[in-house]
């Protein structure tokens, strides 16, 4: 989702010499393969958008997978980039790197100040390792390797797995299927009260290219909208967009996750970038693409 959004944005800016590799073409957890790819392609700049991602259920169920794969991706790509003389490297992380009970909104200075949210600790630790490794390579070798921490993302090419997907794609699929089945109600996990910030992948693509062009960026920058909604409010926006008219109920037996997760985006805003796509507009843009992908049989669901 993120990689394709970045490619679309770069193409809209008339960039042509874009080097990409699908997971089938290059396994980023295999160090030798990654080093060979970098030595062959010799990129000038790298945006590391690849990751193993998922929602609360997936992170809680497969912590070893999330920890190992994301650690391997980070260490292999950062070191291979340095070995092949990549001059600019942007590592994309996640807002879950911040402590569970960090002051809101989440500022970059809150990193490593308190314990993480247990349900996605493995993923968060891997992302923290990646961003710190970029910082250390910059410190020791003088290379311009830095990191961008996006808030929760959604958009074209998202993963709609019924159990392992993130919040918004999970809700889109759940409400769509409920509408198709004329289901009288849809349950959302937890109490519905936790608050989340959601950003369209197209906004992140713009933020990434903006950060990549900064002459002397901070080691770490948050990227988000600065706007939050409760999970119940998000569910109601999805239901309205899809046209589902049944009842929305909560399931307190399921975990809530972090109570609140809003990014402090003042640092990036002060440098000159702000998000453009409001959540309501983003959901309206995303649902028709979900329907198109479903009809074509190309819907990501793994």
Backbone torsions as a table, in degrees:
resi	resn	phi	psi	omega
1	UNK	NA	-51.5	-177.4
2	UNK	-70.0	-45.2	-179.6
3	UNK	-59.8	-43.3	-179.5
4	UNK	-67.1	-34.7	177.2
5	UNK	-65.4	-40.0	178.3
6	UNK	-65.8	-41.5	177.4
7	UNK	-61.1	-45.3	179.5
8	UNK	-59.5	-42.3	-178.1
9	UNK	-68.7	-43.2	178.0
10	UNK	-62.3	-39.7	177.6
11	UNK	-65.3	-34.6	177.3
12	UNK	-67.3	-21.7	176.5
13	UNK	-93.5	7.4	176.8
14	UNK	74.1	19.2	170.6
15	UNK	-71.6	137.9	-176.2
16	UNK	-122.5	-33.8	-175.3
17	UNK	-86.6	68.3	-176.4
18	UNK	-101.4	127.8	-179.1
19	UNK	-105.5	121.7	179.7
20	UNK	-132.7	165.0	173.9
21	UNK	-153.7	129.8	175.8
22	UNK	-76.9	166.0	178.0
23	UNK	-63.6	-27.8	177.0
24	UNK	-71.8	-29.1	-178.9
25	UNK	-85.7	-29.5	-176.8
26	UNK	-147.3	116.6	176.4
27	UNK	-87.8	107.2	-174.7
28	UNK	-72.0	-7.5	176.6
29	UNK	-86.1	-4.2	-179.2
30	UNK	-103.8	107.4	-171.3
31	UNK	-59.1	-46.5	-177.6
32	UNK	-62.1	-40.2	179.8
33	UNK	-65.9	-39.8	179.7
34	UNK	-66.3	-44.4	179.6
35	UNK	-63.3	-39.5	178.6
36	UNK	-65.3	-40.0	178.9
37	UNK	-61.7	-47.3	-178.9
38	UNK	-65.0	-40.4	179.9
39	UNK	-67.1	-32.3	178.9
40	UNK	-76.4	-45.6	-173.1
41	UNK	-84.1	-30.9	179.1
42	UNK	50.1	58.5	179.7
43	UNK	-68.7	150.7	175.6
44	UNK	-82.2	-38.2	-178.8
45	UNK	-137.6	149.5	-178.2
46	UNK	-132.3	134.1	168.0
47	UNK	-112.6	115.5	-177.0
48	UNK	-91.9	95.7	-178.2
49	UNK	-101.8	-8.2	-176.2
50	UNK	-74.5	143.3	177.6
51	UNK	-170.4	158.1	166.9
52	UNK	-92.8	117.8	-174.3
53	UNK	-127.7	163.2	177.4
54	UNK	179.0	176.9	-179.2
55	UNK	-88.2	-165.5	-176.3
56	UNK	-58.0	-45.6	-177.3
57	UNK	-60.4	-49.0	-177.5
58	UNK	-64.0	-45.2	-179.4
59	UNK	-63.1	-38.8	-178.8
60	UNK	-72.2	-33.1	-174.6
61	UNK	-84.3	-32.8	-173.6
62	UNK	-125.0	53.6	-176.5
63	UNK	-62.9	-34.7	178.8
64	UNK	-64.5	-43.2	178.6
65	UNK	-61.7	-45.6	-178.2
66	UNK	-66.9	-38.7	179.4
67	UNK	-68.8	-53.9	-175.8
68	UNK	-63.1	-51.4	-173.5
69	UNK	-64.1	-41.0	-178.9
70	UNK	-74.3	-33.7	172.8
71	UNK	-63.8	-45.1	-179.2
72	UNK	-63.3	-43.6	179.0
73	UNK	-59.2	-45.6	-177.7
74	UNK	-65.5	-52.9	-175.2
75	UNK	-65.9	-41.2	-178.2
76	UNK	-64.5	-45.9	-174.7
77	UNK	-73.6	-39.9	-178.6
78	UNK	-65.4	-45.8	-179.1
79	UNK	-68.6	-40.9	178.5
80	UNK	-63.7	-37.4	177.0
81	UNK	-61.2	-44.2	179.0
82	UNK	-64.2	-43.8	-179.6
83	UNK	-60.8	-33.2	-177.3
84	UNK	-98.6	15.6	173.0
85	UNK	65.2	36.2	172.6
86	UNK	-67.1	126.7	-174.2
87	UNK	-84.7	-24.1	-176.5
88	UNK	-140.3	128.2	-177.4
89	UNK	-135.8	124.5	177.1
90	UNK	-114.6	117.9	-179.4
91	UNK	-98.4	126.5	179.2
92	UNK	-97.6	124.9	-179.2
93	UNK	-111.3	-133.1	-174.7
94	UNK	-161.0	152.2	178.0
95	UNK	-66.2	-15.1	-179.0
96	UNK	-73.1	-1.6	176.3
97	UNK	-68.5	-17.8	-174.8
98	UNK	-87.4	152.8	-179.3
99	UNK	-56.1	150.0	-178.2
100	UNK	-56.1	-41.4	-175.7
101	UNK	-111.6	30.3	177.7
102	UNK	-64.7	150.2	176.6
103	UNK	-55.4	140.4	-179.7
104	UNK	-103.0	143.5	-6.1
105	UNK	-69.1	159.0	-172.8
106	UNK	-73.9	116.7	179.2
107	UNK	-98.1	153.2	-179.7
108	UNK	-56.3	-31.3	-178.0
109	UNK	-72.4	-7.1	178.1
110	UNK	-80.0	-8.7	-177.9
111	UNK	-57.1	131.4	175.0
112	UNK	62.4	30.5	178.9
113	UNK	-101.2	-9.9	-177.2
114	UNK	-167.4	172.2	-178.3
115	UNK	-62.2	153.3	179.9
116	UNK	-85.7	168.2	171.4
117	UNK	-66.9	121.6	-174.7
118	UNK	-59.7	-33.3	-173.9
119	UNK	-67.8	-22.1	176.9
120	UNK	-130.8	31.0	-176.8
121	UNK	-61.0	-42.4	-176.4
122	UNK	-62.0	-45.4	178.3
123	UNK	-63.0	-44.3	-178.4
124	UNK	-62.1	-43.4	-179.3
125	UNK	-62.9	-40.4	178.6
126	UNK	-63.6	-40.8	179.4
127	UNK	-69.8	-37.6	176.2
128	UNK	-62.4	-42.3	178.4
129	UNK	-59.8	-41.5	-179.8
130	UNK	-64.5	-45.7	-177.6
131	UNK	-69.3	-36.4	178.1
132	UNK	-69.2	-34.9	178.1
133	UNK	-64.1	-41.1	174.5
134	UNK	-58.3	-44.5	179.3
135	UNK	-60.9	-42.8	-177.9
136	UNK	-68.6	-39.2	177.6
137	UNK	-65.9	-37.2	176.3
138	UNK	-64.8	-43.3	-178.5
139	UNK	-65.9	-44.9	-174.1
140	UNK	-84.2	-37.1	-171.4
141	UNK	-111.6	-7.0	177.5
142	UNK	76.8	12.5	178.2
143	UNK	-83.5	151.0	-176.0
144	UNK	-91.5	74.4	178.2
145	UNK	-107.1	125.4	-176.1
146	UNK	-148.9	177.3	-168.5
147	UNK	-134.2	149.2	175.5
148	UNK	-124.2	127.2	-178.7
149	UNK	-107.0	100.5	-179.8
150	UNK	-77.2	154.9	168.9
151	UNK	-76.1	-171.8	177.9
152	UNK	-60.9	134.5	-173.4
153	UNK	-115.5	159.0	174.4
154	UNK	-155.8	167.7	177.3
155	UNK	144.2	-169.5	-179.0
156	UNK	-57.4	136.3	178.7
157	UNK	84.3	11.1	179.7
158	UNK	-67.6	166.2	179.2
159	UNK	-94.8	121.3	-175.7
160	UNK	-108.3	28.1	177.1
161	UNK	-58.1	136.1	-174.6
162	UNK	-64.2	-21.0	-179.2
163	UNK	-118.0	-33.2	-169.6
164	UNK	-101.1	2.6	-177.0
165	UNK	-83.3	168.1	176.2
166	UNK	-76.5	177.7	-172.1
167	UNK	-55.6	-58.6	-171.4
168	UNK	-67.7	-48.2	177.2
169	UNK	-61.3	-35.0	177.6
170	UNK	-62.6	-42.4	179.2
171	UNK	-67.8	-41.4	179.2
172	UNK	-58.7	-48.0	-179.6
173	UNK	-64.8	-43.3	-176.5
174	UNK	-63.9	-44.7	-179.0
175	UNK	-72.8	-34.7	176.7
176	UNK	-62.8	-47.7	-179.3
177	UNK	-66.2	-34.5	177.8
178	UNK	-66.3	-39.4	177.5
179	UNK	-65.0	-44.6	-179.9
180	UNK	-61.2	-35.6	-176.5
181	UNK	-92.9	1.9	-175.0
182	UNK	53.5	39.0	180.0
183	UNK	-67.8	138.2	-176.7
184	UNK	-72.4	-21.8	-179.1
185	UNK	-152.9	159.4	175.1
186	UNK	-128.5	131.7	178.7
187	UNK	-96.2	136.5	172.7
188	UNK	-110.7	146.0	-176.1
189	UNK	-63.6	143.5	173.4
190	UNK	71.7	-155.2	-174.9
191	UNK	-85.4	-16.6	-176.3
192	UNK	83.6	-3.2	-175.5
193	UNK	-90.7	-25.4	177.8
194	UNK	-54.6	147.9	-175.7
195	UNK	-109.9	138.0	-177.6
196	UNK	-132.7	149.3	174.6
197	UNK	-106.6	131.1	-177.8
198	UNK	-124.9	136.3	179.8
199	UNK	-129.2	137.5	178.1
200	UNK	-68.7	142.4	-178.1
201	UNK	-59.8	-29.8	178.2
202	UNK	-65.6	-33.8	174.5
203	UNK	-66.5	-42.0	178.3
204	UNK	-61.8	-39.4	179.1
205	UNK	-57.3	-45.2	178.1
206	UNK	-63.5	-43.0	-179.5
207	UNK	-62.4	-39.1	-178.9
208	UNK	-64.4	-45.6	-179.6
209	UNK	-68.3	-36.5	175.8
210	UNK	-60.4	-47.9	-179.0
211	UNK	-63.8	-37.5	-178.0
212	UNK	-66.1	-22.0	-177.8
213	UNK	-97.9	-1.4	177.2
214	UNK	-68.9	132.5	-176.4
215	UNK	-67.6	-33.0	-179.0
216	UNK	-145.1	71.5	-173.9
217	UNK	-72.8	155.5	168.9
218	UNK	-61.4	158.2	177.9
219	UNK	-61.1	-30.7	-175.4
220	UNK	-138.4	130.3	175.5
221	UNK	-131.1	133.8	170.5
222	UNK	-77.6	147.5	173.7
223	UNK	-133.0	119.3	179.8
224	UNK	-164.8	-170.6	-179.5
225	UNK	-96.6	-23.1	-174.2
226	UNK	77.1	11.5	-179.0
227	UNK	-124.2	136.6	-178.9
228	UNK	-125.7	155.8	175.7
229	UNK	-137.2	152.1	171.9
230	UNK	-71.0	156.9	179.2
231	UNK	-61.0	-35.5	176.9
232	UNK	-65.2	-41.5	177.5
233	UNK	-61.9	-40.5	177.9
234	UNK	-63.2	-43.0	178.4
235	UNK	-61.1	-40.2	179.6
236	UNK	-66.7	-37.5	176.6
237	UNK	-64.0	-42.0	178.4
238	UNK	-64.4	-46.2	180.0
239	UNK	-59.5	-43.0	179.2
240	UNK	-63.1	-42.5	-179.3
241	UNK	-64.3	-41.7	-177.2
242	UNK	-78.2	-24.6	-178.0
243	UNK	90.2	24.4	177.3
244	UNK	-83.1	128.8	-174.8
245	UNK	-114.3	7.5	178.9
246	UNK	-78.3	-168.9	-176.0
247	UNK	-89.6	142.5	174.0
248	UNK	-104.4	120.3	-179.2
249	UNK	-120.4	159.1	178.8
250	UNK	-102.3	156.7	178.8
251	UNK	-123.6	88.3	-176.3
252	UNK	-63.1	-13.2	178.5
253	UNK	-72.8	-16.7	178.9
254	UNK	-93.6	152.0	-176.7
255	UNK	-71.0	148.9	175.8
256	UNK	-84.0	-28.4	-170.7
257	UNK	75.8	-158.2	-179.5
258	UNK	-60.0	132.9	-176.7
259	UNK	-60.1	-37.7	-176.8
260	UNK	-151.2	140.9	-179.7
261	UNK	-147.4	89.1	179.3
262	UNK	-119.8	131.2	-177.8
263	UNK	-85.0	139.1	167.6
264	UNK	-83.3	109.0	-175.4
265	UNK	-105.3	19.2	-176.4
266	UNK	-64.9	-34.6	-177.7
267	UNK	-64.8	-45.7	178.9
268	UNK	-70.5	-38.1	178.1
269	UNK	-62.3	-41.6	179.7
270	UNK	-65.7	-26.2	177.1
271	UNK	-80.0	-14.1	172.8
272	UNK	122.3	10.7	-179.3
273	UNK	-126.7	138.2	173.0
274	UNK	-138.1	151.9	178.0
275	UNK	-68.3	153.0	-173.7
276	UNK	-117.2	-21.7	-170.0
277	UNK	-102.3	108.3	176.5
278	UNK	-64.0	156.3	-175.3
279	UNK	-59.6	-45.2	-178.9
280	UNK	-57.5	-45.0	178.9
281	UNK	-65.0	-40.9	-179.2
282	UNK	-63.1	-40.8	178.1
283	UNK	-66.1	-41.5	177.9
284	UNK	-61.0	-34.2	179.0
285	UNK	-76.9	-30.3	-172.6
286	UNK	-81.7	-38.4	-174.6
287	UNK	-60.7	-45.7	177.7
288	UNK	-60.4	-32.8	178.3
289	UNK	-70.0	-37.7	173.5
290	UNK	-56.8	-45.8	-179.6
291	UNK	-63.8	-41.8	179.2
292	UNK	-63.3	-45.4	-179.7
293	UNK	-65.2	-37.6	178.6
294	UNK	-65.3	-43.5	-179.6
295	UNK	-65.2	-38.2	179.7
296	UNK	-77.9	-13.0	-176.4
297	UNK	79.4	21.9	-178.6
298	UNK	-109.5	11.8	-177.7
299	UNK	-65.2	125.0	176.7
300	UNK	-70.0	128.3	-179.2
301	UNK	-153.8	67.6	-177.8
302	UNK	-146.7	NA	NA
